[in-house]
Amino acid sequence: MTLSTHLSAATARTSAPSISSLMKLALERPEIVSLAAGFVDQQSLPIATTAHAAAQILGDEPAGRSALQYGTTIGDEALRAILVERLEVQHGVPPGTYRQAVGRTVLTTGSAQLIYLVGEALLDPGDIVIVESPTYFVFLGPLETRGARAIRTPIDEHGLQIDALEATLGRLRDEGLLEKVKLIYTIPEHANPTGISLADDRRKPLVDLVRRWSEKAGRRIYLLEDSAYHGLSYDHKEGRSLWSLDPEGETVILARTFSKTFSPGMKLGYGVLPKALVDPILALKGNHDFGTSNFVQKLVRLVLAGGEYDRHVEHLRALYARKCDVFVEALERYFAPIRDRVSWTRPNGGLYVWMTLPEEVDAGFDGPLFARCLAEGVIYVPGEFAFAPEPTAAPRHHLRLSFGVPDEATLAEGARRLAEAVRATLRPAPDE
Ligand SMILES: Cc1ncc(COP(=O)(O)O)c(C=O)c1O
C-alpha cells in the first residue's frame, strides 16, 4: 500500500522557485546565451584573494581552530563592528555614531536568509506585505509560504512612487486592512529586476511616510531595505541608505550581502535590525542553523580589513559598467528597426536591464516569445514572475535581462538573438 504524505500547510502553499527550470536549461544547453540567471561574472571571482586569506587563517593554528569551530548565532563581533564602521564612513558621520548598531547587526547565510527570517518573524497567514511593482521575485516565495498577501505598489524611473504608496496604504485603511500591513519591501539600489535606483529626494519622504503610517496603524510597519547591489554603482555615487534616515532605528531593516560584490559562493549577508526584532530573529536563526559559517565570516573580515575587498569592488564597478555599455549598445543596434515598440532601462549600477514590449506580447514561459528565443538560442527571465499577484493579474510583456555572466561578445550575440526573436513575434505595426 502506498501511503500519502501529509505536508504542512506552509509547505503545501510553497511552489518551487520560478527560475529553477531556467538554471537547469542553461546548464543542459551551453550553446544558449543565458540572460536569465542573476549570477556574477565568473572570471572576476576573487580566487587569489580568497586563497591568500584562507591560508592566513589556517596558517595560524589558534586562528585556524577558532575559524573551524562553531561561532555564535549573531555572528563574529569583530566583523559586525567593521560593518558598522563602514556604514559610518559611507554616511560621513563621526566614528562611533552608530556604535549601538553593532549589537543589532546579524550575520546571515546570504541576505536571502535575512529577508526570509524577517518574513518568518513578522508574518501570519493573511498579513500584508507591500512590494514594488516589479520586485525581486525570489522574496515572493517566502511570503507565499507564510500565507501572506503580497500587494504591489508602482515604481517609475526614479524608483518607488511615494504618492502611490500613500494611496495604497490609504486604500488598505479604507478596506479595514491597515492592521494587517506588517512590511514594505524595497530595493533602492540598482534594483533586481529593473536596475532602477530610488531618487535621493524620495528617500527621507519614504522613511517618514512609513513612520507616519505606523502611527496611524497603532503598531509598527517595517520598511525592509534590500540593498543587495550596494557597492555596484558604476559612477561611484551610492545613495544614502534608508536605514541612515531612520534616526530612532525602529523602522528600517537594512539587508546587505557580499554575494554580488565578492562571492555568492561565500553566501554571507547581514542585516541591521530594529531593536524589537533582534531577539526574535536570533531565536529563529538559532533554530535554522545556530549561526552562519564561522570560517566564511573570518575570511570576509580579513579581506575587508586588508583593503582587498574595496579594491575588488572597484574592479567590479568598471567591469559591470563596461558590460552594461556593451549590452545596451547592442540592444540599441539590433532593436533599431522596432525601437518605437520596445523600451528598456539604462541602469547605472547592478546587473539588470528591464525590457518592456507591447502589451499584447506574452513573454511567459509558455508564450510564443520564449519558444522563439529558445529556437534562436537565448533565454531571459519572464517579467511576470516579478509581480506580486495583487491587486490585478501580473502583466506578461516584460523581460528581465541579466548581463553579469556572459562575456562582451556573448552579450552582443544574446542581444542579436533576442532582437530576432522579438521581431519574429511582434505583430506588424498597424502602418506596416
Ligand atoms: C534583490 C536581492 N536580494 C537578495 C538576494 C539574495 O542574495 P544572497 O542570499 O546571495 O545574499 C538577491 C540575489 O540575487 C537579490 O537580487
Ligand as a Chemical Component Dictionary entry (heavy atoms), coordinates in Angstrom:
data_LIG
# 
_chem_comp.id                   LIG 
_chem_comp.type                 NON-POLYMER 
_chem_comp.pdbx_formal_charge   0 
_chem_comp.three_letter_code    LIG 
# 
loop_
_chem_comp_atom.comp_id 
_chem_comp_atom.atom_id 
_chem_comp_atom.alt_atom_id 
_chem_comp_atom.type_symbol 
_chem_comp_atom.charge 
_chem_comp_atom.model_Cartn_x 
_chem_comp_atom.model_Cartn_y 
_chem_comp_atom.model_Cartn_z 
_chem_comp_atom.pdbx_ordinal 
LIG C1 C1 C 0 17.450 41.887 -4.501 1  
LIG C2 C2 C 0 18.129 40.677 -3.965 2  
LIG N1 N1 N 0 18.050 40.406 -2.655 3  
LIG C3 C3 C 0 18.635 39.336 -2.114 4  
LIG C4 C4 C 0 19.350 38.446 -2.892 5  
LIG C5 C5 C 0 19.938 37.234 -2.224 6  
LIG O1 O1 O 0 21.287 37.149 -2.349 7  
LIG P1 P1 P 0 22.204 36.370 -1.317 8  
LIG O2 O2 O 0 21.340 35.470 -0.497 9  
LIG O3 O3 O 0 23.156 35.617 -2.145 10 
LIG O4 O4 O 0 22.831 37.411 -0.465 11 
LIG C6 C6 C 0 19.462 38.659 -4.265 12 
LIG C7 C7 C 0 20.170 37.714 -5.136 13 
LIG O5 O5 O 0 20.115 37.735 -6.323 14 
LIG C8 C8 C 0 18.837 39.814 -4.815 15 
LIG O6 O6 O 0 18.884 40.076 -6.128 16 
# 
loop_
_chem_comp_bond.comp_id 
_chem_comp_bond.atom_id_1 
_chem_comp_bond.atom_id_2 
_chem_comp_bond.value_order 
_chem_comp_bond.pdbx_ordinal 
LIG C1 C2 SING 1  
LIG C2 N1 SING 2  
LIG C2 C8 DOUB 3  
LIG N1 C3 DOUB 4  
LIG C3 C4 SING 5  
LIG C4 C5 SING 6  
LIG C4 C6 DOUB 7  
LIG C5 O1 SING 8  
LIG O1 P1 SING 9  
LIG P1 O2 DOUB 10 
LIG P1 O3 SING 11 
LIG P1 O4 SING 12 
LIG C6 C7 SING 13 
LIG C6 C8 SING 14 
LIG C7 O5 DOUB 15 
LIG C8 O6 SING 16 
# 
